[in-house]
Amino acid sequence: MNDKALVVFDGVVKRFGAFLAVERTDFEIHKGEFLAIMGSSGCGKTTTLRMLAGLEAPSEGEIRLAGKRINDLPTWRRDTPMVWQSLALFPFLTVRENVEFALRMRGMEKSKRRKRVDTWLERMQITEFAERNVAHLSGGQRQRVALARSLVTEPEILLLDEPLSALDAHLKVRMQTVLSNLQRELGITFVYVTHSQSEAFSMADRVVIMSRGRIEQIGNPQEIYRAPRTRFVAEFLGSNNIFSGNVSGVDGASVKIATPAGEFVVASGAAKPLSKGDKATFVVSDDRVHLSSQPPTNGYNALRASVVGEEFVGATAIIHLENAAGALELKAQKSHDELEKIGHSPGSQVWVSWRPEAAHILPGQD
């Protein structure tokens, strides 16, 4: 990936009648990057992708591709192929005929067309299915055909609209690897719309999180996971414990924040300096929370809580807790070995603790 902008959204707005689907949007997509756009249903992510594809026209603003305005450019002249959630393969054609379709529409000479198609069939490891009807393929095989059909024209950018949503869990993981390796190998810009955090964070160079037609945050997965910028992002990630209160003291690089669950020391990392009396919200990721049967003596923040339940997530488990007043829900992600040492069970009391620097103050949040 390089920092050169391949796509620019400049003041782009999309309305459907009185409904504002995408608020004023300004962002760039870099040449050669894997960009994921995610958010809950109706957040505007698919509409944003469709405007780039030419399937929807912006109500305001300008979209530029390789420096050229494309607002009014027809879809077939943009060279922005899309892999659809439904794959949209031609069921009456063979694998080879599906893959070569775009080349035929472009008038490529037959021998060159066949050579290009053979290259992509081999690259996607579907050569043995070349003469088979796509209706007789597995979900993963059809996914590879859809990718080959979109990439056979060797575009600068590929758009993907939830392409893995219909696959079984084990196939999703396999296809994530295929997509990541393919994007790195080809250096093609991928713009990938998904509602799956695991897909976005495992594959993308940068992630765009949207809510109600507005971009909440853009950054690499590590930045977003460790330093969410808004309460929405912190809640959307689903891994954060969120505390709100008022600043009760400021001491150099740390602040004290009084919350209904207690007073806690947080390393100051807010975008603006905090003063006593200011409202403040901070988050602590569930993987940075410690559980113990005895109160900590190492200067950690701590509170007493009861175990509500356990959620099995493979190699780890998410322990759900609530504080003594029952007003604050908490969670901690731990290995099974760690949990065995604690000896937890529903209803049991434990100490929940974390280091002051493990917390992150949300910039400008109350």
Buried (B, 14 or more C-beta within 10 A) or exposed (E): BEEEBBBBBBEBBBBEEEEBBBBBBEBBBBBBBBBBBBBEEEBBBBBBBBBBBBBBEBBEBEBBBBEEEBEEBEBEEBBBBBBBBEBEBEEEBBBBBBBBBBBEEEEBEEEEBBEBBBBBBEBBEBBEBBEBBBEEBEBBBBBBBBBBBBBBBEBBBBBBBBBBEBBEEEBBBBBBEBBBEBBEEBEBBBBBBBBBBEBBBBBBBBBBBBBBBBBBBBBEBEBBBEBBBBBBBBBBBEBBBBBBBBBBEBEEEBBBBBBEBBEBBBBBBBEEEBEEEBEBBBBBBBBBBBBBEEEBEEEBBBBBBBBBEBEEEEEBBBBBBBBEEEEBEBBBBBEEEBBEEBEBEEEEEBBBBBBBEBBBBBBEBE
